[in-house]
């Protein structure tokens, strides 16, 4: 499966710790991430992460483009619900497209834990059936 990782600045370390904890599960899948998040995760875990631009430079939009083409199967997007972000409307578009394409998305660690366990059990294999020609 193609899994996208995005984390706001205050949540990047949480994303790294999550990926360390679930490195075994994540290593069986294709990972992509915005620039800084991808770099931090790859360095901490040794996982192969396709990196896009940093979020503020359009990396979140690059991932959004893949979502709009239904090329992402799972999005882990650790958001900071407290701090105001200048590109917040882009976040809403990204989440809207996940809804359009029925892409499971976690915006916090609690939901990410539930999704990673579902992924490990095979509960999300229906994405392969629905999208057999994914890149």
ChimeraX attribute file (.defattr): number of C-alpha atoms within 10 A of each C-alpha:
attribute: neighborCount
match mode: 1-to-1
recipient: residues
	/A:1	19
	/A:2	17
	/A:3	19
	/A:4	27
	/A:5	25
	/A:6	26
	/A:7	25
	/A:8	19
	/A:9	14
	/A:10	13
	/A:11	17
	/A:12	21
	/A:13	15
	/A:14	15
	/A:15	25
	/A:16	22
	/A:17	14
	/A:18	16
	/A:19	20
	/A:20	17
	/A:21	12
	/A:22	16
	/A:23	17
	/A:24	13
	/A:25	13
	/A:26	20
	/A:27	15
	/A:28	11
	/A:29	15
	/A:30	16
	/A:31	22
	/A:32	21
	/A:33	29
	/A:34	27
	/A:35	22
	/A:36	20
	/A:37	26
	/A:38	28
	/A:39	19
	/A:40	16
	/A:41	24
	/A:42	20
	/A:43	12
	/A:44	14
	/A:45	18
	/A:46	12
	/A:47	21
	/A:48	17
	/A:49	25
	/A:50	15
	/A:51	20
	/A:52	21
	/A:53	18
	/A:54	19
	/A:55	22
	/A:56	13
	/A:57	12
	/A:58	16
	/A:59	19
	/A:60	25
	/A:61	20
	/A:62	17
	/A:63	25
	/A:64	23
	/A:65	15
	/A:66	16
	/A:67	22
	/A:68	16
	/A:69	13
	/A:70	18
	/A:71	21
	/A:72	27
	/A:73	25
	/A:74	25
	/A:75	26
	/A:76	23
	/A:77	23
	/A:78	23
	/A:79	20
	/A:80	16
	/A:81	10
	/A:82	7
	/A:83	9
	/A:84	8
	/A:85	14
	/A:86	8
	/A:87	12
	/A:88	10
	/A:89	9
	/A:90	16
	/A:91	15
	/A:92	11
	/A:93	13
	/A:94	21
	/A:95	19
	/A:96	15
	/A:97	17
	/A:98	21
	/A:99	12
	/A:100	12
	/A:101	15
	/A:102	13
	/A:103	20
	/A:104	19
	/A:105	20
	/A:106	21
	/A:107	17
	/A:108	18
	/A:109	17
	/A:110	9
	/A:111	15
	/A:112	21
	/A:113	15
	/A:114	11
	/A:115	20
	/A:116	20
	/A:117	15
	/A:118	13
	/A:119	17
	/A:120	15
	/A:121	10
	/A:122	10
	/A:123	12
	/A:124	19
	/A:125	14
	/A:126	11
	/A:127	18
	/A:128	12
	/A:129	9
	/A:130	9
	/A:131	13
	/A:132	9
	/A:133	8
	/A:134	14
	/A:135	11
